[in-house]
């Protein structure tokens, strides 16, 4: 047992998995909530019993510092997106290893991160950020690069992301975003318009120590009209992977990620990898045990190792991960909204040879929503098998069952 503490800022979503693993290494763990007004979707993932002490930031940094400065904290980590700014500030104030708060905006603001890449000659998306509808439409018409993508500046989970093929669709998208709150609870003061990158999308997870980036997972992401369809965990080695790894490391360095986990989304275009967005935290909505079953580690276990066993972690810089079993993450899609009267998901999935786990499905009596983004899907399924073709067959059966309405019976509330 050590007398050192780990501080996690906003241990929500995947960040909720960190505290038990640090405790397994003998560390004590404290929690700092970055605001009094955290949205319920995040708060519902928080496990208070995992923490020795908890604190809430009430917009007085000096007061928070006084509360925690005498605790023997060795590292401060952002558990999820909302904790990035505060974790950077606290690390600097307490003179702990962290990311420079002067560049935090590059890691939270989707516009600023692309501007940073542009300034350093790294592949980026053409873009504009606008505070009103008229300027957004004028820019898009002047650029004439339809379709364009409209999105909030600092949300997550494909929240309010729209692919716009003409002025009318862009107006609708801007009205959805401007002056409304996003899914992280922040006000959308403007709208980000970017060129629509054409190609194959990928997710790349990494963990950084002193500016050196370890790639922990590379996922191939297949989408249908902007909604996640299949996320496939790829082997570390490969021609495309090598180019992706090189690019992601350049991006992480450019955005000032010196310490800790990151999650990068990119499009592999005709001109090579181009950033969609990057976050200085772990990948959200991921079943850690499934990833461990596939490659022996996860974004969480590797993040913990970076802080508690840095010498062991450094060895990962020379060797990539090994794909032991194929892993697909399937997002269910609902075409209707209402109240669930029957849920047959588990009984249907148990018949599949590659079925590993399903979560986030609505129970009988709960609401189901038409799927428009990550927040409105009615379930996430993991398929794991040594035979990739078996997984592909099971995936195709899942989509057939879904199309036939075999998973849910829904009572409309319209």
PyMOL commands that set and color helices and strands:
alter all, ss='L'
color gray80, all
select helices_A, chain A and resi 13-24+40-43+48-50+61-68+81-93+101-108+110-119+133-143+167-177+239-254+288-295+299-308+310-317+345-349+374-376+388-403
alter helices_A, ss='H'
color red, helices_A
select strands_A, chain A and resi 5-9+28-33+53-56+73-78+127-130+148-151+162-164+191-195+200-209+212-224+227-233+260-269+272-279+326-331+338-343+355-359+367-368+380-385+408-411
alter strands_A, ss='S'
color yellow, strands_A
deselect
rebuild
show_as cartoon
